[in-house]
């Protein structure tokens, strides 16, 4: 089954997949990598160094990992 999100299929449950997570993981990882590449490209095109962009993305991830009060 092809997903609307891209070229990687999402495995339907009747194809020996144990969990929905297992079915979605390949697509999730591909999309996460694609999103990061696009963000880095956009930052570099805006004039930031790749290192600065990666550092900013890391900081955003850390903030996202913090519990909200």
N, CA and C atoms as an extended XYZ file, in Angstrom:
207
Properties=species:S:1:pos:R:3:atomname:S:1:resname:S:1:resid:I:1 pbc="F F F"
N         0.843       -1.171        0.000 N   UNK     1
C         0.000        0.000        0.000 CA  UNK     1
C         0.892        1.238        0.000 C   UNK     1
N         0.671        2.127       -0.944 N   UNK     2
C         1.441        3.369       -1.023 CA  UNK     2
C         0.801        4.414       -0.132 C   UNK     2
N         1.664        5.204        0.498 N   UNK     3
C         1.136        6.279        1.338 CA  UNK     3
C         1.079        7.556        0.535 C   UNK     3
N         0.251        8.483        0.955 N   UNK     4
C         0.182        9.779        0.301 CA  UNK     4
C         1.412       10.609        0.613 C   UNK     4
N         2.159       10.239        1.641 N   UNK     5
C         3.287       11.043        2.096 CA  UNK     5
C         4.554       10.830        1.282 C   UNK     5
N         4.651        9.775        0.494 N   UNK     6
C         5.889        9.582       -0.244 CA  UNK     6
C         5.970        8.235       -0.910 C   UNK     6
N         7.180        7.865       -1.284 N   UNK     7
C         7.375        6.644       -2.023 CA  UNK     7
C         7.440        5.394       -1.153 C   UNK     7
N         7.649        5.520        0.129 N   UNK     8
C         7.741        4.334        0.974 CA  UNK     8
C         6.354        3.853        1.353 C   UNK     8
N         6.132        2.558        1.231 N   UNK     9
C         4.821        2.050        1.605 CA  UNK     9
C         4.678        1.926        3.118 C   UNK     9
N         3.461        1.984        3.570 N   UNK    10
C         3.141        1.676        4.954 CA  UNK    10
C         2.539        0.279        4.920 C   UNK    10
N         3.133       -0.628        5.651 N   UNK    11
C         2.717       -2.027        5.626 CA  UNK    11
C         1.355       -2.192        6.291 C   UNK    11
N         0.410       -2.827        5.602 N   UNK    12
C        -0.892       -3.077        6.237 CA  UNK    12
C        -0.774       -4.154        7.319 C   UNK    12
N        -1.692       -4.174        8.270 N   UNK    13
C        -1.573       -5.069        9.423 CA  UNK    13
C        -1.585       -6.560        9.078 C   UNK    13
N        -2.168       -6.943        7.984 N   UNK    14
C        -2.244       -8.363        7.654 CA  UNK    14
C        -0.969       -8.905        6.994 C   UNK    14
N         0.074       -8.104        6.894 N   UNK    15
C         1.338       -8.525        6.284 CA  UNK    15
C         2.396       -8.834        7.333 C   UNK    15
N         2.033       -9.575        8.349 N   UNK    16
C         2.968      -10.070        9.362 CA  UNK    16
C         3.698       -8.954       10.103 C   UNK    16
N         3.013       -7.864       10.345 N   UNK    17
C         3.563       -6.756       11.117 CA  UNK    17
C         2.931       -6.820       12.501 C   UNK    17
N         3.753       -6.665       13.517 N   UNK    18
C         3.281       -6.820       14.883 CA  UNK    18
C         2.560       -5.575       15.381 C   UNK    18
N         3.089       -4.398       15.074 N   UNK    19
C         2.516       -3.158       15.603 CA  UNK    19
C         2.406       -2.107       14.506 C   UNK    19
N         1.554       -1.112       14.749 N   UNK    20
C         1.456        0.020       13.834 CA  UNK    20
C         2.794        0.755       13.771 C   UNK    20
N         3.476        0.817       14.914 N   UNK    21
C         4.788        1.481       14.926 CA  UNK    21
C         5.746        0.806       13.950 C   UNK    21
N         5.774       -0.510       13.976 N   UNK    22
C         6.649       -1.257       13.072 CA  UNK    22
C         6.301       -0.961       11.608 C   UNK    22
N         5.030       -0.804       11.323 N   UNK    23
C         4.589       -0.503        9.965 CA  UNK    23
C         4.984        0.908        9.540 C   UNK    23
N         4.906        1.857       10.463 N   UNK    24
C         5.143        3.268       10.145 CA  UNK    24
C         6.598        3.691       10.264 C   UNK    24
N         7.408        2.946       10.988 N   UNK    25
C         8.770        3.371       11.284 CA  UNK    25
C         9.606        3.709       10.050 C   UNK    25
N         9.625        2.889        8.989 N   UNK    26
C        10.455        3.253        7.824 CA  UNK    26
C        10.045        4.590        7.209 C   UNK    26
N         8.751        4.824        7.091 N   UNK    27
C         8.281        6.093        6.535 CA  UNK    27
C         8.596        7.246        7.480 C   UNK    27
N         8.390        7.048        8.781 N   UNK    28
C         8.686        8.081        9.772 CA  UNK    28
C        10.155        8.496        9.700 C   UNK    28
N        11.045        7.512        9.663 N   UNK    29
C        12.477        7.819        9.618 CA  UNK    29
C        12.852        8.540        8.332 C   UNK    29
N        12.275        8.109        7.215 N   UNK    30
C        12.558        8.762        5.936 CA  UNK    30
C        12.089       10.215        5.958 C   UNK    30
N        10.887       10.447        6.468 N   UNK    31
C        10.355       11.811        6.522 CA  UNK    31
C        11.147       12.689        7.484 C   UNK    31
N        11.579       12.124        8.609 N   UNK    32
C        12.388       12.889        9.560 CA  UNK    32
C        13.708       13.306        8.935 C   UNK    32
N        14.333       12.397        8.199 N   UNK    33
C        15.595       12.706        7.533 CA  UNK    33
C        15.384       13.755        6.442 C   UNK    33
N        14.312       13.616        5.689 N   UNK    34
C        14.001       14.585        4.641 CA  UNK    34
C        13.728       15.967        5.231 C   UNK    34
N        12.992       16.012        6.337 N   UNK    35
C        12.692       17.297        6.982 CA  UNK    35
C        13.970       17.963        7.471 C   UNK    35
N        14.860       17.183        8.087 N   UNK    36
C        16.112       17.752        8.576 CA  UNK    36
C        16.946       18.296        7.416 C   UNK    36
N        17.023       17.547        6.337 N   UNK    37
C        17.793       18.002        5.172 CA  UNK    37
C        17.215       19.302        4.618 C   UNK    37
N        15.904       19.396        4.558 N   UNK    38
C        15.271       20.627        4.058 CA  UNK    38
C        15.536       21.808        4.980 C   UNK    38
N        15.474       21.569        6.288 N   UNK    39
C        15.741       22.644        7.242 CA  UNK    39
C        17.193       23.122        7.135 C   UNK    39
N        18.119       22.196        7.020 N   UNK    40
C        19.533       22.573        6.892 CA  UNK    40
C        19.731       23.355        5.597 C   UNK    40
N        19.150       22.881        4.518 N   UNK    41
C        19.276       23.579        3.229 CA  UNK    41
C        18.715       24.999        3.324 C   UNK    41
N        17.546       25.137        3.941 N   UNK    42
C        16.923       26.456        4.067 CA  UNK    42
C        17.788       27.389        4.905 C   UNK    42
N        18.338       26.881        5.994 N   UNK    43
C        19.196       27.713        6.835 CA  UNK    43
C        20.457       28.148        6.117 C   UNK    43
N        21.075       27.230        5.388 N   UNK    44
C        22.298       27.556        4.637 CA  UNK    44
C        21.983       28.556        3.529 C   UNK    44
N        20.855       28.353        2.834 N   UNK    45
C        20.466       29.294        1.781 CA  UNK    45
C        20.171       30.675        2.346 C   UNK    45
N        19.762       30.747        3.610 N   UNK    46
C        19.493       32.039        4.254 CA  UNK    46
C        20.772       32.706        4.747 C   UNK    46
N        21.903       31.982        4.658 N   UNK    47
C        23.162       32.594        5.029 CA  UNK    47
C        23.806       32.055        6.287 C   UNK    47
N        23.158       31.118        6.970 N   UNK    48
C        23.736       30.524        8.171 CA  UNK    48
C        24.684       29.405        7.778 C   UNK    48
N        25.673       29.139        8.628 N   UNK    49
C        26.553       27.995        8.353 CA  UNK    49
C        25.792       26.710        8.679 C   UNK    49
N        26.190       25.629        8.036 N   UNK    50
C        25.551       24.341        8.305 CA  UNK    50
C        25.697       23.980        9.780 C   UNK    50
N        26.862       24.279       10.363 N   UNK    51
C        27.066       23.987       11.789 CA  UNK    51
C        26.089       24.762       12.663 C   UNK    51
N        25.873       26.045       12.336 N   UNK    52
C        24.916       26.848       13.112 CA  UNK    52
C        23.504       26.288       13.000 C   UNK    52
N        23.137       25.864       11.800 N   UNK    53
C        21.796       25.323       11.591 CA  UNK    53
C        21.627       24.021       12.375 C   UNK    53
N        22.612       23.141       12.302 N   UNK    54
C        22.537       21.866       13.020 CA  UNK    54
C        22.481       22.115       14.523 C   UNK    54
N        23.278       23.068       15.012 N   UNK    55
C        23.240       23.406       16.441 CA  UNK    55
C        21.862       23.915       16.847 C   UNK    55
N        21.254       24.746       15.989 N   UNK    56
C        19.920       25.276       16.287 CA  UNK    56
C        18.885       24.150       16.303 C   UNK    56
N        18.979       23.216       15.364 N   UNK    57
C        18.053       22.084       15.336 CA  UNK    57
C        18.210       21.219       16.579 C   UNK    57
N        19.461       21.004       16.988 N   UNK    58
C        19.708       20.236       18.212 CA  UNK    58
C        19.083       20.926       19.426 C   UNK    58
N        19.221       22.244       19.488 N   UNK    59
C        18.643       22.997       20.607 CA  UNK    59
C        17.121       22.886       20.594 C   UNK    59
N        16.520       22.962       19.414 N   UNK    60
C        15.069       22.819       19.318 CA  UNK    60
C        14.619       21.438       19.766 C   UNK    60
N        15.373       20.417       19.414 N   UNK    61
C        15.040       19.058       19.854 CA  UNK    61
C        15.123       18.950       21.377 C   UNK    61
N        16.174       19.518       21.954 N   UNK    62
C        16.320       19.465       23.411 CA  UNK    62
C        15.153       20.170       24.087 C   UNK    62
N        14.758       21.319       23.551 N   UNK    63
C        13.613       22.034       24.116 CA  UNK    63
C        12.351       21.198       24.002 C   UNK    63
N        12.211       20.480       22.911 N   UNK    64
C        11.042       19.625       22.718 CA  UNK    64
C        11.018       18.444       23.671 C   UNK    64
N        12.198       18.044       24.145 N   UNK    65
C        12.292       16.927       25.085 CA  UNK    65
C        12.008       17.346       26.523 C   UNK    65
N        11.974       18.642       26.783 N   UNK    66
C        11.741       19.150       28.135 CA  UNK    66
C        10.258       19.050       28.462 C   UNK    66
N         9.954       18.650       29.693 N   UNK    67
C         8.531       18.629       30.083 CA  UNK    67
C         7.979       20.043       30.122 C   UNK    67
N         6.727       20.175       29.714 N   UNK    68
C         6.075       21.487       29.742 CA  UNK    68
C         5.332       21.651       31.052 C   UNK    68
N         5.362       22.862       31.580 N   UNK    69
C         4.689       23.135       32.858 CA  UNK    69
C         3.477       23.984       32.626 C   UNK    69
